[in-house]
Amino acid sequence: MPKRKNTSIKDYKLKSGKKRYMFQIYLGTNSNGKPIITRRRGFKSYAEAEAVFNKMSQIKPDSFVKQKQIKVSELRDLWFENYKTQVKESTANKNKQVFDNHVIPDFGNQYIDKITVAELQKWADRKAKQIVKYRDAINEFNALFEYGIRLNYVSENPLKRIIIPKKTSRPRRDTEHNVYTRDELNQFLEVAKDYGLVPYTYFKLLSATGLRKSEALALTWSDINLTAGTLSVNKTLAYGLNGKTIIQPPKSPKSKRILPISDGLKEVLIDYKRKQKIISKELFHTNKGTYLRISKPDQWLKSIYAKDHEEKAEYAKKYNLTEPQPDLRHITVHGFRHTFATLLIAETNVKPKTVQMLLGHENIQMTLDIYTHINKKNTEDAVNALKQLNI
C-alpha cells in the first residue's frame, strides 16, 4: 500500500467499529480578516477524503461556503421577499405555486448545498412526465440556485449539469378541437340564454370579441361606449398572493386595446344593462357589487353543459326516443376566444395584423399560428372533397 502523505487526514472509528476518515483544512484569511478553517468527516476511505481535501484546497477564502447553512424552503422564502416586489403580483403568485407544487415537496427540507446532480436529474425526468410546463419548474429552481450562489449559501449550481428532458410525455391540450363552428356556437348560445342572462352575455361577449377570460371579467361599464360602439381593454383580473382576486394591467402592452362592437353584441349589452337588478360599475359582478372570481366562467360552462344534457335526456324520455339528440360538444372557456379568431379568419378577408390587434397578441407569430391551423384544416377539407369527387 502506498504511503499516505497528507497528515491532515486522520482515521477514526464509529461506535459500530467501522473506520471513517476526516480532515481539518485551513484555507487562509478572507477579506474581512477572518481565518477560514473547516472540517469534513464521514469518508469511507482515505482516497475519498483526499479527493475532497484536494478540491477544497483550491477554494479561495472569500469563496468558501459553509455546509448545511440553509434549506431550500428557507432560501426560497428569503428570495421571494425580494422577487415579489419586482414583478406583477399575479406573476409572483404563479412562481410561488410552481415552487409549492413542484419543488418544495421534493427538496423543501433539504440543504441547498447537499442536493446532488443525480437527484435533480431524476426530479427533472419525473416532472417531464407529470406536467406539460416542466421547464417552468426547472427554471424557477435554477434561479434559486443562482440566488444561493450570490449569497454564498452554495458554491455551484448543479442544475447546470443535468440533461434537460426534450419534451414532456404528458398529453397536451387538444387545442385543434377546442373551437366551435358557427352552428355549434349558435346552439351553445341558445342553451346559455335559457340558463341565465349573465352567463349568456358573458359568452356572447367572448365569442364576439375574442377577449381573454379575465379581460372580460375585469370590464366596467365605463369601458364600453354603446354610442360609439367600442370596448376598451385596459385591465385584467388575476390571482394575487394568498389566493385573492386582484386587478392589474393587461397581459402585455399589445393587450391594451380598443375594439369595435358588433351590432349583435351591442343589442345584447343594452338588454343586459337594462335588466340588471343590482347597479354596479362592474359588468359582471357578485350580489355585493364586487368582481367575480376568475373560476366563475368555468362553473357557468359546466352548468350550461349539464343543463343541455338534462334537457335532451328528458325530451328523449318524454317521446320514447331510443337515441337522444347529441349533447353540445364541450370546449373550454378559452375555446370561445379561439372560436372568434377561427370564424374571423375563415369567414372574412381580415389580415393577420388586424387579427393581432383584435386579439391583443404580443407578437405576430402567435396570430400566424392560428392562420396555419385554419389553412391546415382547409387543406384537409380539400383532400376529402377531391376523394369524394373521385374524377
GITAGI-V620726 format. One line per field, one symbol per residue. ss: DSSP state (2 for helix, 1 for strand, 0 for the rest). phi: phi as a letter, one per 30 degrees, with the letter a starting at -180 (. if undefined). burial: I if it has 24 or more other ideal C-beta (glycine too) atoms within 12 Angstrom, else O. Layout:
ss=???
phi=???
burial=???
//
This chain:
ss=0000000011111000001111111111100000111111111002222222222200002220000000122222222222200000222222222222222222200012220022222222222222000222222222222222220000000222200000000000002220000222222222222220222222222222200022222001222110000111100111102220111100002220111100222222222222000000010010000010000222222222222222222222220000000000000002222222222222200002222222200002222222222222222222222222200
phi=.dddcdddcbcacdddjddbbbabbccjcddcicdcbbbbbjddbdddddddedddddddedcdbddhdadeddddddddeddddcbddddddddddddddbceecbeccdedcdcddddddddddddccbdcdddddddddddddddddcicbdbcdddcdcdedadcdedddddcdacdddddddddddddddldddddddddddcbiddeddddddcdddccdddibbccbabdadcdiiddbcbeeebedddaccdcddddeddddddddcddcdbdddcbddcicdddddeeddedddddddeddddddddddchddbdeddeddbddddddddeddddddcbcdcedddedddiddbdddddddeddddddddddddddddddhc
burial=OOOOOOOIIOOOOOOOOOOOIIIOIOIOOOOOOOOIOIIIOOIOOIOOIIOIIOOIOOIOIOOIIOOOOIIIIIIIOOIIOOIOOOOIIIIIIIIIIIIOOIIIOIIIOIOIIIIOOOOIOOIIOOIIOOOOOIOIIIOIIIIIIOIIIOOIIIIOIIIOOIOOIOOIOOOOOOOOOOIIOOOIIOOIIOIIIOIOOIIIIIIIIIIIIIIIIIIIIIIIOOIIOOOOOOIIIIIIIIIOIOOOIIIIIIIOOOIOIOIOIOOOIIOIIOOIOOOOOOOOOIIIIOOOOOIIOIOIIIOIIOOIIOIIOOOOOOOOOOOOOOOOOOOIOOIIIIIIIIIIIIIIIIOOOIOIOOIIIIIIIOOOOIIOOIIOIIOOOOOOOOOOOOOOOOO
//
